């Protein structure tokens, strides 16, 4: 992950979280613009392909569930301050959908 920190640092992103298995970098001017890298997801059955932050993760979960989308990991609160779930997109990618608490 040091290479990713350096690469995205060149684009102006600063490290805002490092739990060892996941590192998040954010734009200082637009903190919601974030990039996360993980070696594996320690609290979920799969490692997501990407993350999307939404304003209301509970509403997003309800919409995805009601649409029949495959929920890969149920909605839950994580110890590092996010509420999230994983859903599979039409291309087969696993998306980590989250909101900060």
HUQUITA-V807155 format. One record per backbone hydrogen bond with DSSP energy under -0.5 kcal/mol. CO is the residue of the C=O (numbers start at 0). NH is the residue of the N-H. If there is no record, write none. Layout:
co: [CO:CO]
nh: [NH:NH]
//
This chain:
co: [0:1:2:3:4:5:6:7:8:11:13:16:18:20:20:21:22:23:23:24:25:29:29:31:32:34:36:39:40:45:49:51:55:56:57:58:59:60:61:62:63:63:64:68:69:69:72:75:77:80:81:82:83:84:85:85:86:88:92:92:93:93:94:94:95:95:96:97:98]
nh: [4:5:6:7:8:9:10:12:11:27:25:23:20:38:39:18:36:15:16:34:13:26:32:33:26:24:22:41:43:47:95:97:59:60:61:62:63:64:65:66:67:68:67:70:71:87:85:83:80:100:77:98:75:96:71:72:94:91:88:94:48:49:86:96:51:97:84:53:82]
//
